[in-house]
Amino acid sequence: MSEEKKDFIIKDRRIFADENRDQKEEKEKKETPDEEAVEQSTAQASAEADHAEESEPETPLPKINFSTFIFSLNASALVHLGAIDDPASGKKVKNLPMAKQTIDILSMMEEKTQGNLSEDEANILKNILYDLRIAYVKERG
């Protein structure tokens, strides 16, 4: 079953005087949206959402763990260093303060996780930090 989002309307149906009843009923009819129009707009929105889902192929995301997190920060630093294209703009843009901040975050992670990482994780972090620091110094010139 598909759940459809339907708008609801609260109506005050209390009758305070007989003479106002006819006026209220006419006013309510004018204010109440046509149910058919509401159903059509709901169906159209649902069809558009289905079409959007079909047009975008789902790319499987990597498993979330410490290594993928470090690789993500590495990619971010490389974008800020201008070593790789910015995925949003497709252009190489240098932002050295942001690159330095990302390198500092990785350095803090190395310090705070010391003794708690596997040998592979520690080596990945150590090597990425070394490479990023060298690239940063070269860019700073």
N, C-alpha and C positions, 0 to 999 in steps of 0.2 A: 504494500500500500504506500502510496506517496502522500506525504503530508503537504498540504497546501496552506500557505499563509493567507489567512483571510482577515481583513480589517473588521473591526466590530464597531458598532455605534450604540451609544447609550442614549436612550430616549426617556424623557420624563413624560409618562403617560397619565400623570395625575390630572384630574379635571377640577379646576377651581371654580369655574362657572360654565354653564351650558353655552353661553354666547361666545366664549373664547375657544370652545372645543373645535369648531369648524375651522377657525383661523389656525389653530395649532396643527391640525391634521394636514392642512394645505402646506404649511411651512415645513413640516416634517417630510412630506413627499418631495418638496423641492430640494431639501438638504440631503436626503438619502441618496447615495450613489446607486446607480443602476447595477443590480447584482450581476447581470450579464457582462457589463463593462469591466467590473472588478474581476470576474472569472477570466475574461479574455486577457487582461493585463497580467494576471498571475500566470496564465498559461504561456504567454509570450515571454515573460521573464524567465520562466523555467526552461523554455526552449532555448533561449539565448545562453543560459548557464550551461546547458547540456552541450551546445555547439562549442562554447569556449573550452570546455573540458576535452572535447574530441580533437580540437585543433592543436592543442598543446600536448605533445608526447611527454610522458612522464619519464624523467631521467632518474635512475636509481641513485639515491644519495649514499655516500660512504657511511660505514658504521661509525658511530660516534664513540671515540675513545681519546685518550691523551694524545696519541700520535697524530690523529687527524686534526685535533685542535691546534697543535703546534704547527702542522703544515698549513693550516688556515691562516694563522698569524704570520707565518713566513710569506705566504702569497700576498698578504696585505702589505707587509713591509716592502716586498719587491715592487708592488704597484707604486707605493709612495717613493721609492727610490728611482722610479722610471725605468726599471729593468724589464718589466712586462707591461703590456697594455692594460689600461683600466677597463674592466669588463663593462662598465656602464657607458663609457664614452667611446671605447675602442681606440683611444689615443694614449700615448705615453705622457704622463704628467708627473713632474717631480714635486714632492712635498716633503722636504727633509725633516722638518720638525715632527711630522706625523710618523715618518720612518723611524726617527730616533725614539719616539714614544713607544712604538711597537717593539723595537729592539729592547728597550728598557723593561717592558712588560715581560718579554721572554726571559730576560736576565733575572727578573724578580721570581718568575716561575721556577727557574733553575735553582735559585737560592732556597726558596720555600719548600721545594719538593725533594731537596737533597736527602738521599737515603731512603726515599719512598718510591723510587722509580725502578723499573726493570733495567737491566743493562742496555737493552736495545733503546728504550725510551730515553735514558740518560745520554746515550751516544747521539741519538737523533737531535736532541735539544742542544747538546754541546756543538755539534757540527753546524747546525743551522745558525746558531749564535755566532760562531766564528765566521762563517761566510757572509752573514748580514753585516757584521761589524766591519769586515774588510771592504765590502761594497759601499758602506756608508762613508768610510774614510776616503775612498776613491772619489765619491760624488762630491764630498765637501771640498776636496782639492786643497 
